Amino acid sequence: MKIGELAAKVCLSADTLRFYEKIHLLKPARLESGVRSYGQADEERLHLIICLKDSGIPLEDIRAYLRLVDKGPGNEAQRIEILLKSRERLLGMQEKLNRSLALLDKKLKLYGAK
């Protein structure tokens, strides 16, 4: 399928798909005319990218993760390391948000808000 078709299917812009190609997350085939051609494997890879990105994983870490996936089995420990690093970062963010919420709740209580 063409870039616009895939972009519409996954609710992303064609520019985003071009960017993902530029930073080596996607590697679509090219037709003789130079037009990108996305297959089922490209769509599945894009869904994985979206899932990882929605999980708060930075694009640089997604790229490292996908490189490991591309190498095949045998590097699961490295994949886990990337995921754990992102999990720890998210937990740190969660703690900070919880502190901020507690401060806001305290202020709201001072004003008698519920």
DSSP file (Angstrom, degrees, kcal/mol; ACC not computed):
  #  RESIDUE AA STRUCTURE BP1 BP2  ACC     N-H-->O    O-->H-N    N-H-->O    O-->H-N    TCO  KAPPA ALPHA  PHI   PSI    X-CA   Y-CA   Z-CA
    1    1 A M              0   0    0      0, 0.0    37,-3.4     0, 0.0     2,-0.1   0.000 360.0 360.0 360.0 158.8    0.0    0.0    0.0
    2    2 A K     >  -     0   0    0     35,-0.2     4,-2.2     1,-0.1     3,-0.3  -0.342 360.0-102.4 -82.7 166.3    1.1    3.6   -0.5
    3    3 A I  H  > S+     0   0    0     33,-0.3     4,-2.8     1,-0.2     5,-0.2   0.872 119.8  51.6 -58.2 -42.3    2.2    5.9    2.3
    4    4 A G  H  > S+     0   0    0      1,-0.2     4,-2.2     2,-0.2    -1,-0.2   0.866 108.9  51.4 -64.5 -36.3   -1.1    7.8    2.4
    5    5 A E  H  > S+     0   0    0     -3,-0.3     4,-2.0     2,-0.2    -2,-0.2   0.934 113.8  42.7 -66.1 -46.6   -3.1    4.6    2.7
    6    6 A L  H  X S+     0   0    0     -4,-2.2     4,-2.0     2,-0.2    -2,-0.2   0.916 112.5  53.9 -66.9 -42.1   -1.0    3.3    5.6
    7    7 A A  H  X>S+     0   0    0     -4,-2.8     5,-2.4    -5,-0.2     4,-0.6   0.926 111.5  45.1 -57.5 -45.8   -1.0    6.7    7.3
    8    8 A A  H ><5S+     0   0    0     -4,-2.2     3,-0.6     1,-0.2    -1,-0.2   0.884 109.8  56.1 -65.1 -38.4   -4.8    6.9    7.2
    9    9 A K  H 3<5S+     0   0    0     -4,-2.0    -1,-0.2     1,-0.2    -2,-0.2   0.853 117.6  32.9 -63.5 -35.9   -5.1    3.3    8.4
   10   10 A V  H 3<5S-     0   0    0     -4,-2.0    -1,-0.2     2,-0.1    -2,-0.2   0.329 110.4-116.1-105.6   6.3   -3.0    4.0   11.6
   11   11 A C  T <<5S+     0   0    0     -4,-0.6     2,-0.3    -3,-0.6    -3,-0.2   0.874  74.5 120.6  61.5  41.0   -4.1    7.6   12.1
   12   12 A L      < -     0   0    0     -5,-2.4    -1,-0.2    -6,-0.2     2,-0.2  -0.843  65.8-103.0-122.5 165.0   -0.7    9.1   11.6
   13   13 A S     >  -     0   0    0     -2,-0.3     4,-1.6     1,-0.1     3,-0.2  -0.532  23.6-121.1 -84.6 157.0    0.5   11.7    9.0
   14   14 A A  H  > S+     0   0    0      1,-0.2     4,-2.4     2,-0.2     5,-0.2   0.851 115.8  60.3 -61.9 -33.8    2.5   10.7    6.0
   15   15 A D  H  > S+     0   0    0      1,-0.2     4,-2.5     2,-0.2    -1,-0.2   0.881 101.4  52.7 -61.6 -37.8    5.1   13.1    7.3
   16   16 A T  H  > S+     0   0    0      2,-0.2     4,-2.7     1,-0.2    -1,-0.2   0.918 109.0  48.8 -63.8 -42.8    5.4   11.0   10.4
   17   17 A L  H  X S+     0   0    0     -4,-1.6     4,-1.9     2,-0.2    -2,-0.2   0.904 111.1  50.1 -63.9 -40.3    5.9    7.8    8.4
   18   18 A R  H  X S+     0   0    0     -4,-2.4     4,-2.5     2,-0.2    -2,-0.2   0.910 110.9  50.2 -62.8 -40.9    8.6    9.6    6.3
   19   19 A F  H  X S+     0   0    0     -4,-2.5     4,-2.2     2,-0.2    -2,-0.2   0.920 108.1  52.1 -62.6 -44.3   10.3   10.7    9.6
   20   20 A Y  H  <>S+     0   0    0     -4,-2.7     5,-3.4     1,-0.2     6,-1.2   0.864 111.2  48.1 -61.1 -35.1   10.2    7.2   10.9
   21   21 A E  H ><5S+     0   0    0     -4,-1.9     3,-1.7     4,-0.2    -1,-0.2   0.922 108.4  54.4 -68.5 -43.0   11.9    6.1    7.7
   22   22 A K  H 3<5S+     0   0    0     -4,-2.5    -2,-0.2     1,-0.3    -1,-0.2   0.860 111.3  44.4 -59.3 -37.2   14.5    8.8    8.0
   23   23 A I  T 3<5S-     0   0    0     -4,-2.2    -1,-0.3    -5,-0.1    -2,-0.2   0.234 120.3-110.1 -95.9  15.0   15.5    7.7   11.5
   24   24 A H  T < 5S+     0   0    0     -3,-1.7    -3,-0.2     2,-0.2    -2,-0.1   0.775  85.4 118.7  67.9  31.9   15.5    4.1   10.4
   25   25 A L  S   <S+     0   0    0     -5,-3.4     2,-0.3     1,-0.2    -4,-0.2   0.801  79.7  34.6 -88.3 -35.1   12.5    2.8   12.2
   26   26 A L        -     0   0    0     -6,-1.2    -2,-0.2    -9,-0.2    -1,-0.2  -0.900  59.8-172.6-117.7 148.0   10.7    1.8    9.0
   27   27 A K        -     0   0    0     -2,-0.3    15,-0.0    -3,-0.1    -6,-0.0  -0.562  16.6-175.4-137.1  71.2   12.2    0.5    5.8
   28   28 A P        -     0   0    0      0, 0.0    10,-0.2     0, 0.0     2,-0.1  -0.308  28.3-110.7 -69.6 152.7    9.5    0.4    3.1
   29   29 A A  E     -A   37   0A   0      8,-1.4     8,-3.0     7,-0.0     2,-0.4  -0.345  30.4-133.3 -71.0 161.9   10.2   -1.1   -0.3
   30   30 A R  E     -A   36   0A   0      6,-0.2     6,-0.2    -2,-0.1     5,-0.1  -0.968   7.6-134.8-121.3 137.5   10.3    1.3   -3.2
   31   31 A L    >   -     0   0    0      4,-2.9     3,-2.5    -2,-0.4     6,-0.0  -0.350  39.7 -96.3 -76.2 168.1    8.6    0.8   -6.6
   32   32 A E  T 3  S+     0   0    0      1,-0.3    -1,-0.1     2,-0.1    -2,-0.0   0.832 128.2  58.1 -55.3 -32.2   10.6    1.5   -9.8
   33   33 A S  T 3  S-     0   0    0      2,-0.1    -1,-0.3     1,-0.1     3,-0.1   0.552 121.1-110.2 -75.6  -7.0    9.0    4.9   -9.8
   34   34 A G  S <  S+     0   0    0     -3,-2.5     2,-0.2     1,-0.3    -2,-0.1   0.346  71.3 142.5  93.5  -5.7   10.4    5.6   -6.3
   35   35 A V        -     0   0    0      1,-0.1    -4,-2.9    -5,-0.1    -1,-0.3  -0.477  56.6-112.0 -70.6 136.3    7.1    5.4   -4.6
   36   36 A R  E     -A   30   0A   0     -6,-0.2     2,-0.5    -2,-0.2   -33,-0.3  -0.424  28.7-160.3 -67.6 141.7    7.1    3.8   -1.1
   37   37 A S  E     -A   29   0A   0     -8,-3.0    -8,-1.4   -35,-0.1     2,-0.5  -0.962   2.9-160.6-129.4 114.3    5.3    0.5   -0.9
   38   38 A Y        -     0   0    0    -37,-3.4     2,-0.1    -2,-0.5    -8,-0.0  -0.812   9.3-169.2 -99.8 129.8    4.3   -0.8    2.5
   39   39 A G     >  -     0   0    0     -2,-0.5     4,-2.1     1,-0.0     5,-0.2  -0.359  43.2 -84.1-103.3-173.5    3.5   -4.4    3.1
   40   40 A Q  H  > S+     0   0    0      1,-0.2     4,-2.5     2,-0.2     5,-0.2   0.885 127.6  53.3 -60.5 -41.5    1.9   -6.4    5.9
   41   41 A A  H  > S+     0   0    0      1,-0.2     4,-2.4     2,-0.2    -1,-0.2   0.885 108.0  51.0 -63.6 -38.1    5.3   -6.6    7.8
   42   42 A D  H  > S+     0   0    0      2,-0.2     4,-2.4     1,-0.2    -1,-0.2   0.908 110.2  49.4 -64.3 -41.5    5.7   -2.8    7.6
   43   43 A E  H  X S+     0   0    0     -4,-2.1     4,-2.2     2,-0.2    -2,-0.2   0.915 111.5  48.5 -64.4 -42.7    2.2   -2.3    9.0
   44   44 A E  H  X S+     0   0    0     -4,-2.5     4,-1.9     2,-0.2    -2,-0.2   0.903 111.6  50.0 -63.6 -40.8    2.9   -4.7   11.8
   45   45 A R  H  X S+     0   0    0     -4,-2.4     4,-2.5     1,-0.2    -2,-0.2   0.907 109.3  51.8 -63.4 -41.6    6.2   -3.0   12.6
   46   46 A L  H  X S+     0   0    0     -4,-2.4     4,-2.7     1,-0.2    -2,-0.2   0.894 106.9  52.8 -63.4 -39.7    4.5    0.4   12.6
   47   47 A H  H  X S+     0   0    0     -4,-2.2     4,-2.4     2,-0.2    -1,-0.2   0.889 109.4  49.8 -62.4 -38.1    1.9   -1.0   15.1
   48   48 A L  H  X S+     0   0    0     -4,-1.9     4,-2.8     2,-0.2     5,-0.2   0.924 110.2  50.2 -64.7 -44.0    4.8   -2.1   17.3
   49   49 A I  H  X S+     0   0    0     -4,-2.5     4,-2.8     1,-0.2     5,-0.2   0.930 111.8  47.9 -58.5 -46.6    6.4    1.4   17.0
   50   50 A I  H  X S+     0   0    0     -4,-2.7     4,-2.9     2,-0.2    -1,-0.2   0.911 111.9  50.0 -62.0 -43.2    3.1    3.0   18.0
   51   51 A C  H  X S+     0   0    0     -4,-2.4     4,-1.0     2,-0.2    -2,-0.2   0.929 113.7  44.6 -61.3 -46.9    2.6    0.7   20.9
   52   52 A L  H  <>S+     0   0    0     -4,-2.8     5,-2.0     2,-0.2     3,-0.3   0.912 114.8  48.5 -65.4 -42.5    6.1    1.4   22.2
   53   53 A K  H ><5S+     0   0    0     -4,-2.8     3,-2.0     1,-0.2    -2,-0.2   0.917 109.3  52.3 -64.1 -43.4    5.8    5.1   21.7
   54   54 A D  H 3<5S+     0   0    0     -4,-2.9    -1,-0.2     1,-0.3    -2,-0.2   0.729 102.2  61.8 -64.6 -20.9    2.4    5.1   23.4
   55   55 A S  T 3<5S-     0   0    0     -4,-1.0    -1,-0.3    -3,-0.3    -2,-0.2   0.415 124.4-105.1 -83.4   1.2    4.1    3.3   26.3
   56   56 A G  T < 5 +     0   0    0     -3,-2.0    -3,-0.2     1,-0.3    -2,-0.1   0.612  69.9 149.0  88.1  12.6    6.4    6.4   26.7
   57   57 A I      < -     0   0    0     -5,-2.0    -1,-0.3     1,-0.1    -2,-0.1  -0.689  48.6-119.0 -83.4 127.8    9.5    4.9   25.2
   58   58 A P     >  -     0   0    0      0, 0.0     4,-2.2     0, 0.0     3,-0.4  -0.262  21.4-114.6 -64.1 152.1   11.7    7.5   23.4
   59   59 A L  H  > S+     0   0    0      1,-0.2     4,-2.7     2,-0.2     5,-0.2   0.846 115.5  58.0 -57.4 -36.5   12.3    7.0   19.7
   60   60 A E  H  > S+     0   0    0      1,-0.2     4,-1.9     2,-0.2    -1,-0.2   0.911 109.6  44.2 -61.4 -41.8   16.0    6.4   20.3
   61   61 A D  H  > S+     0   0    0     -3,-0.4     4,-2.6     2,-0.2    -2,-0.2   0.849 110.8  54.7 -71.5 -34.1   15.2    3.5   22.5
   62   62 A I  H  X S+     0   0    0     -4,-2.2     4,-2.8     2,-0.2    -2,-0.2   0.916 107.6  50.6 -63.0 -41.9   12.6    2.2   20.1
   63   63 A R  H  X S+     0   0    0     -4,-2.7     4,-2.1     2,-0.2    -2,-0.2   0.930 111.5  47.1 -61.3 -45.3   15.2    2.2   17.4
   64   64 A A  H  X S+     0   0    0     -4,-1.9     4,-1.7     1,-0.2    -2,-0.2   0.909 112.8  50.0 -62.5 -41.7   17.6    0.2   19.6
   65   65 A Y  H  X S+     0   0    0     -4,-2.6     4,-2.3     1,-0.2    -2,-0.2   0.928 110.5  49.0 -62.2 -46.3   14.8   -2.2   20.5
   66   66 A L  H  X S+     0   0    0     -4,-2.8     4,-2.8     1,-0.2    -1,-0.2   0.850 105.8  57.3 -65.6 -34.4   13.9   -2.7   16.8
   67   67 A R  H  X S+     0   0    0     -4,-2.1     4,-1.2     2,-0.2    -1,-0.2   0.916 109.1  46.6 -60.2 -41.2   17.5   -3.3   15.9
   68   68 A L  H  X S+     0   0    0     -4,-1.7     4,-0.7     2,-0.2     3,-0.3   0.909 111.1  51.0 -66.8 -41.9   17.5   -6.2   18.4
   69   69 A V  H >< S+     0   0    0     -4,-2.3     3,-1.3     1,-0.2    -2,-0.2   0.918 107.8  54.0 -59.4 -43.4   14.2   -7.5   17.1
   70   70 A D  H 3< S+     0   0    0     -4,-2.8    -1,-0.2     1,-0.3    -2,-0.2   0.797 101.5  59.1 -63.1 -28.9   15.7   -7.4   13.5
   71   71 A K  H 3< S-     0   0    0     -4,-1.2    -1,-0.3    -3,-0.3    -2,-0.2   0.693 106.3-137.7 -74.0 -17.1   18.6   -9.5   14.7
   72   72 A G    X<  -     0   0    0     -3,-1.3     3,-0.5    -4,-0.7    -1,-0.2  -0.440  45.6  -9.5  92.7-168.6   16.2  -12.3   15.8
   73   73 A P  T 3  S+     0   0    0      0, 0.0    -4,-0.0     0, 0.0     0, 0.0  -0.136 102.4  62.2 -64.6 159.5   16.2  -14.4   18.9
   74   74 A G  T 3  S+     0   0    0      0, 0.0     3,-0.1     0, 0.0    -2,-0.0   0.313  86.7  74.0 110.4  -6.6   19.1  -14.5   21.3
   75   75 A N    X>  +     0   0    0     -3,-0.5     4,-1.8    -7,-0.1     3,-0.5   0.016  50.8 122.9-124.9  28.3   19.1  -10.9   22.6
   76   76 A E  H 3> S+     0   0    0      1,-0.2     4,-2.8     2,-0.2     5,-0.2   0.846  70.8  59.8 -60.1 -35.5   16.0  -11.0   24.8
   77   77 A A  H 3> S+     0   0    0      1,-0.2     4,-2.0     2,-0.2    -1,-0.2   0.888 106.0  48.2 -61.5 -38.5   18.0   -9.8   27.8
   78   78 A Q  H <> S+     0   0    0     -3,-0.5     4,-1.8     2,-0.2    -1,-0.2   0.873 110.8  50.8 -69.4 -36.9   19.0   -6.6   25.9
   79   79 A R  H  X S+     0   0    0     -4,-1.8     4,-2.2     2,-0.2    -2,-0.2   0.932 109.9  50.0 -64.2 -44.6   15.4   -6.1   24.9
   80   80 A I  H  X S+     0   0    0     -4,-2.8     4,-3.1     1,-0.2     5,-0.2   0.895 106.7  56.2 -60.0 -40.5   14.2   -6.5   28.5
   81   81 A E  H  X S+     0   0    0     -4,-2.0     4,-2.3     1,-0.2    -1,-0.2   0.908 107.4  48.1 -59.1 -43.6   16.9   -4.0   29.6
   82   82 A I  H  X S+     0   0    0     -4,-1.8     4,-1.9     2,-0.2    -1,-0.2   0.924 114.1  46.5 -62.7 -44.9   15.5   -1.3   27.2
   83   83 A L  H  X S+     0   0    0     -4,-2.2     4,-2.2     1,-0.2    -2,-0.2   0.900 112.4  49.6 -66.6 -40.8   12.0   -2.0   28.4
   84   84 A L  H  X S+     0   0    0     -4,-3.1     4,-2.7     2,-0.2    -1,-0.2   0.890 108.1  54.1 -65.2 -38.9   13.0   -1.9   32.1
   85   85 A K  H  X S+     0   0    0     -4,-2.3     4,-2.0    -5,-0.2    -1,-0.2   0.919 111.0  45.6 -60.4 -43.9   14.9    1.4   31.6
   86   86 A S  H  X S+     0   0    0     -4,-1.9     4,-2.4     2,-0.2    -1,-0.2   0.879 110.9  53.6 -67.4 -37.3   11.8    3.0   30.2
   87   87 A R  H  X S+     0   0    0     -4,-2.2     4,-2.4     2,-0.2    -2,-0.2   0.925 108.7  48.9 -62.7 -44.1    9.7    1.5   33.0
   88   88 A E  H  X S+     0   0    0     -4,-2.7     4,-2.1     1,-0.2    -1,-0.2   0.899 110.3  51.3 -62.4 -40.9   12.0    3.1   35.6
   89   89 A R  H  X S+     0   0    0     -4,-2.0     4,-2.0     1,-0.2    -1,-0.2   0.915 110.8  48.5 -62.3 -43.1   11.8    6.4   33.8
   90   90 A L  H  X S+     0   0    0     -4,-2.4     4,-2.5     2,-0.2    -2,-0.2   0.883 108.5  53.6 -65.4 -38.6    8.0    6.3   33.8
   91   91 A L  H  X S+     0   0    0     -4,-2.4     4,-2.3     2,-0.2    -1,-0.2   0.898 108.0  51.2 -62.6 -39.3    7.9    5.4   37.5
   92   92 A G  H  X S+     0   0    0     -4,-2.1     4,-2.0     2,-0.2    -2,-0.2   0.906 110.8  47.8 -62.3 -41.9   10.1    8.4   38.2
   93   93 A M  H  X S+     0   0    0     -4,-2.0     4,-2.5     1,-0.2    -2,-0.2   0.888 109.7  53.5 -64.8 -39.3    7.7   10.6   36.2
   94   94 A Q  H  X S+     0   0    0     -4,-2.5     4,-2.6     2,-0.2    -2,-0.2   0.909 107.4  50.7 -63.1 -42.6    4.8    9.0   38.1
   95   95 A E  H  X S+     0   0    0     -4,-2.3     4,-2.2     2,-0.2    -1,-0.2   0.919 111.0  48.8 -60.7 -43.8    6.3    9.9   41.5
   96   96 A K  H  X S+     0   0    0     -4,-2.0     4,-2.2     1,-0.2    -2,-0.2   0.914 112.0  48.5 -63.8 -42.8    6.8   13.5   40.4
   97   97 A L  H  X S+     0   0    0     -4,-2.5     4,-2.8     1,-0.2    -2,-0.2   0.894 109.2  53.2 -63.6 -40.0    3.2   13.7   39.1
   98   98 A N  H  X S+     0   0    0     -4,-2.6     4,-2.2     2,-0.2    -1,-0.2   0.901 109.3  48.7 -62.5 -40.7    1.9   12.2   42.4
   99   99 A R  H  X S+     0   0    0     -4,-2.2     4,-2.1     2,-0.2    -2,-0.2   0.918 112.0  49.2 -63.6 -43.2    3.9   14.9   44.4
  100  100 A S  H  X S+     0   0    0     -4,-2.2     4,-2.3     1,-0.2    -2,-0.2   0.913 111.0  49.5 -62.9 -43.1    2.5   17.6   42.2
  101  101 A L  H  X S+     0   0    0     -4,-2.8     4,-2.9     1,-0.2    -1,-0.2   0.900 108.8  52.9 -62.5 -40.8   -1.1   16.3   42.6
  102  102 A A  H  X S+     0   0    0     -4,-2.2     4,-2.0     1,-0.2    -1,-0.2   0.905 109.7  48.6 -62.1 -41.2   -0.6   16.2   46.4
  103  103 A L  H  X S+     0   0    0     -4,-2.1     4,-2.2     2,-0.2    -2,-0.2   0.914 112.5  47.9 -65.2 -42.6    0.5   19.8   46.4
  104  104 A L  H  X S+     0   0    0     -4,-2.3     4,-2.9     1,-0.2     5,-0.2   0.912 110.4  51.7 -63.9 -42.3   -2.5   20.8   44.2
  105  105 A D  H  X S+     0   0    0     -4,-2.9     4,-2.3     1,-0.2    -1,-0.2   0.895 108.7  51.8 -61.0 -39.6   -4.9   18.9   46.4
  106  106 A K  H  X S+     0   0    0     -4,-2.0     4,-1.7     2,-0.2    -1,-0.2   0.927 111.7  46.1 -61.9 -46.2   -3.4   20.7   49.5
  107  107 A K  H  X S+     0   0    0     -4,-2.2     4,-1.2     1,-0.2    -2,-0.2   0.920 111.9  50.8 -63.2 -44.3   -4.0   24.1   47.9
  108  108 A L  H  <>S+     0   0    0     -4,-2.9     5,-2.5     1,-0.2     3,-0.3   0.883 107.3  54.2 -61.5 -38.0   -7.5   23.2   46.8
  109  109 A K  H ><5S+     0   0    0     -4,-2.3     3,-1.3     1,-0.2    -1,-0.2   0.877 102.1  58.1 -64.0 -37.4   -8.3   22.0   50.3
  110  110 A L  H 3<5S+     0   0    0     -4,-1.7    -1,-0.2     1,-0.3    -2,-0.2   0.842 108.3  46.7 -60.0 -33.0   -7.2   25.4   51.6
  111  111 A Y  T 3<5S-     0   0    0     -4,-1.2    -1,-0.3    -3,-0.3    -2,-0.2   0.412 119.5-111.5 -89.6   1.2   -9.8   27.0   49.4
  112  112 A G  T < 5 +     0   0    0     -3,-1.3    -3,-0.2    -4,-0.3     2,-0.1   0.631  65.7 150.7  79.7  13.3  -12.5   24.6   50.5
  113  113 A A      <       0   0    0     -5,-2.5    -1,-0.2    -6,-0.2    -2,-0.1  -0.449 360.0 360.0 -76.5 152.8  -12.6   22.9   47.1
  114  114 A K              0   0    0     -2,-0.1    -1,-0.1    -5,-0.0    -5,-0.1   0.434 360.0 360.0 -97.0 360.0  -13.6   19.2   47.0
